[in-house]
Amino acid sequence: MKCGGLSAMHFRGDRMADRDIRMLVEAIVDYLEWEKSMKVHAPHRSVIQDSLVLIDFLRFAARKDIVWQDMFTCHTRKEFSHSSGFKHASCALIALSRFLSINGKIPRPLRSPRRQIQLPEPFETYIHKQSHKASFNYLRQVKSFLATFHAYLEKHSIALAKLKIEDLDQFLAGLKVGRSTRSIYRSHLRVFLMYLHRERRILKKDLAPLLVGPRLFSKNKPPQFLRPQEVQKLFASLSLSTRSDIRTCAMIHLAYTLGLRPVEIGTLTLDDISFRKAELTLSNRKGFNPVTLPLPEQTIKAIAAYLEKARPKSLSRHLFVGFMFPYQPMQSSSVSQRISNAMKRAGLSGSAYSLRHTYAQNLLHLGHSVYQIKEMMGHDTIHSTQKYLSIHVDLMRKVLFHETL
């Protein structure tokens, strides 16, 4: 019988009926339906374009006989990107993998290709713990620094359990970086040392308080804060005409009324907010200092307005997400930039940290002690808090020396 074409069709039909391919078809259909519903109010990439790319991936998977567990791997992504005729074909595949991961269909989503740094224990566990409260870019910076620290320990045959403050001083002294960058690295190292001592019990002694930089007896740029009239000017300038404006307004309220860092604002989740109790919980605060803070009424209203009128229907539990599909959590750098832009539009100089400094200034005026401010600001040591007292010399003398104003 001359039925080669018919046999080929049956063979191809059998392959397409394979269980793994059927799973992929169902996954693509579910994803495109969800994508279509999400993009009604905030279109980004064309749903039709994504449909064509994913159909191309379906053909690719069927032709290669790829089983389900191998469909969403870096190897498959690379092969598909090279063979597909679509530009940036991997973007749609990565978005599909995020959808499937969130819905429990695959263990983890695909990531954009980056150079991976592999670190041993307890470095990797520490990085993973930090991932729940820090942005991706911040984690990449910390991991790169810890890789340098690990290489130093390996080179000098120093075990973590045998670390001494002299080893840490020599390591930092050998880094060819500027003073401000060295200060940042010292901060990264202090938090890691606290983790080794408090949680892992690898270090018998907490070396973090001993790791201090050279004392500065003067500052060219004291902490910048807003005067009352400048605060009024900032809030009067806030527009609520766009979704981005409403989101920025909520961020500014959190920075001003609670003194939150940009990274803390970026990592807030919907589960951290209790509207009934009017409270906000920071369980993964910098320096392992969890705290529950009261939410002022105006801040609650700003958050509620954002949730009701501006926040996309994202699968992410993060409070602040982007407006571009697939609505990923905002990075701390984006939070800082939007707050700074709002201040510039109001004709004010400063940054997101100016609002944090203003929060400290307000606490001082309300008569809080330096120790109370330390807890409310989430500082590791009293030395970190004392720098805010230079904002107002008279108040500084009252708090530190109990002098009458």
HELIX and SHEET records of a PDB file:
HELIX    1   1 GLY A    4  MET A   16  1                                  13    
HELIX    2   2 ARG A   19  MET A   38  1                                  20    
HELIX    3   3 VAL A   47  LYS A   64  1                                  18    
HELIX    4   4 TRP A   68  MET A   71  1                                   4    
HELIX    5   5 CYS A   74  SER A   83  1                                  10    
HELIX    6   6 ALA A   89  ILE A  102  1                                  14    
HELIX    7   7 PHE A  123  GLN A  130  1                                   8    
HELIX    8   8 PHE A  136  LYS A  155  1                                  20    
HELIX    9   9 LEU A  160  LYS A  162  5                                   3    
HELIX   10  10 ILE A  165  ALA A  173  1                                   9    
HELIX   11  11 ARG A  179  MET A  194  1                                  16    
HELIX   12  12 TYR A  195  GLU A  199  3                                   5    
HELIX   13  13 ALA A  208  LEU A  210  5                                   3    
HELIX   14  14 PRO A  228  SER A  237  1                                  10    
HELIX   15  15 ARG A  243  LEU A  258  1                                  16    
HELIX   16  16 PRO A  262  THR A  267  1                                   6    
HELIX   17  17 LEU A  270  ASP A  272  5                                   3    
HELIX   18  18 GLU A  297  LYS A  309  1                                  13    
HELIX   19  19 SER A  332  ARG A  345  1                                  14    
HELIX   20  20 ALA A  352  HIS A  365  1                                  14    
HELIX   21  21 VAL A  370  MET A  377  1                                   8    
HELIX   22  22 ILE A  382  GLN A  386  1                                   5    
HELIX   23  23 LYS A  387  ILE A  391  5                                   5    
HELIX   24  24 VAL A  393  PHE A  401  1                                   9    
SHEET    1   A 3 ILE A 273  SER A 274  0                                        
SHEET    2   A 3 GLU A 279  LEU A 282 -1                                        
SHEET    3   A 3 VAL A 291  PRO A 294 -1                                        
END                                                                             
